[in-house]
Amino acid sequence: MKLSRLPGKPGQYLPLVLLWLVLVLLMPRTAKFGYDYRKGSPWKHENLIAQFDFPILKTEEQILEEKSKSDGGIVPYYRYATDVANRNIKAAEGLDLGVLKAPVVGEIRSLYERGIVSDAGVKTDKKGDPNAVLFIQREKRAVQRPVTEVYKESAARAKLVADVGAKYPYINVDSILRAAGVYDLIVPNLVYDKQMTALTHAESASYISPTSGFVNRGQLIVSEGEMVTGEIAQMLDSYKVEYEANMGYTGPRILFWLGNALIALALVLIFYLIIYFSNPAIFAEPNRYLYLQLVFLLLTVTALVIGKAAPDFLYMVPFTLGATFLHAFFKPKVIVPVYIVSLIPLLIFCEGGPVLFVMFLVAGLCGFYSFQFFNRGWHQFLSAAVVFVTLLITYFGFRFIDAVSGNPYREVAFLFLGSLLSVAGYPAIYLFEKIFNLVSNSRLVELTDTSNSTLRELDHRAPGTFQHSLQVMSMAEAAARSIGANVLLVRAGALYHDIGKMNNPACFIENETLIPGGKGYHSGLSPEESASRIIRHVTDGLEIANRIGLPKVITDFIITHHGTSRTGFFWNTYLQAGGDASQVKAFTYPGRKPRTQEQVLLMLCDSIEAASRTLTDYSAASVDAFVEKMVAGKMNEGQMEEADLSIKDLVTVKNVLKQYLVQVHHERVEYPENKTNK
């Protein structure tokens, strides 16, 4: 009774290909820092040597402390003399220094790159202050640098001798450099600009350098097994920032792109398999299929884009809203795995990914379940409160184990704003509902309100049919709950499946009281005429549904609640009267066989509820045999051959329907006649 699980239309794969391309294009262009570390824990990797020069960035606490102590001194402005550096580097390249030539030229180039001033030092009013800074203009760009990062002439020469001498300890480097006149090539290339210093004083008065030192290429940052102290963690954080910003992946670019493509393919494949194994019927519903991909794409793209452009704001992104968007149109068995997979890019590519992944996973699932109870009006804020409290608990759990190091006040404020956004973004569901022609749970709740005009009209014009629909709804709801089907959907389908009977209510036995004199409607009609009028309630129902704008997912119940079965009573009457068996089409409903669980449940409950009115014995044994016979009849007719219902679920449904009928028609106590004393 299962649908074929393998979708065969190429159009079902094209959106997946487009989804894969979008993910590949949005994935980071540089590799992440490939080391995991935590302050207070041992370094678990091999010795880490700096591959390049990088500044040590100050922490926010250090910057705030320095700002509170800042007295707003004057920041000097220097210009980088490119001609001086180029001329002296070229002169060094022309010297005959033997094996010392390459290291000497490289060292001179490095010294000029950092900048050299006269031995009088930088003209700052903060002599000796390690936090003093200066402006350096190179070509058309001016940058702020700590004073400690530039060299005095004598310090530059000393560094030149020390670094080259360390590489060649058996050579008297100092004598060779003096004899060759190398020291004469070490002159200031930073020129003080008094006028610009005055112009920039107002802006630079409150400037605090973001760096607190420098690590040279080749310097040991941390050794294997060494405890990661606060100072080492600060160096690692700074190295990580510089690595991801300017270096990153150093291998062949084709392999990097291939890696991203394979990761994206894995995500898309998991997404496809979730649908394939949880609800393959989605493949046959293009609107729901595309909407599911849209939500998946929104979550993954948001993680990739915000994680690249402004990672600090990831705490404020309402990822939990994705679970709510899914909840409006899908069952939990689809919602939960799709939501989890949508958060994987957050885990892989974003700063602090494991923390963010766990936080939003737990909060999203809690929000999803709480939203089932708090989903109307101001109650949505209760759902947002659940999300915020869950995020807060998870956040501080990671905070206490030192897995989070950002500003707690800012991050908690971001989490609070993100929780509010999860409420503010909820109305987008109605937009998606309109764009994709879907039916949300809120819309289903409105449709099942028996006070709406359509159902009131059904009750007025065909009261027996209305009562039958209510009974079918109760039965189908109980059956749907037992197997995890969509309860709201099956309730709505049950209430509207027979609205076509409003056009000719007296034609149906449940409304026979509407006929004056008690004369049967079908007396005097041929079996063909009776069957035609009975069958017509399906097409009449579709016309009414289209006129009042019922969603397609509801009109499908009108089409499938009889499937392609026959009007049994009149067909048998026709045959017994010697009718031609080849004319079966005139007695067959113009519908189609049910496919979804909900459509199957409605078909079974509709036929069982109607036929159960003919029973005289409602004992457990009698009801058991009756239900088994009705279900077997539908199966023998082939009405359930396209149904997405397993044998296990069918057994569960039959047991629920048997219990329902027994409970509804249980024997009642016969009260004795009240005799009055005379």
Order of alpha helices (4+ residues) and beta strands (2+ residues): alpha-beta-beta-alpha-beta-alpha-alpha-beta-beta-beta-beta-alpha-alpha-beta-alpha-alpha-beta-beta-alpha-alpha-alpha-alpha-alpha-alpha-alpha-alpha-alpha-alpha-alpha-alpha-alpha-alpha-alpha-alpha-alpha-alpha-alpha-alpha
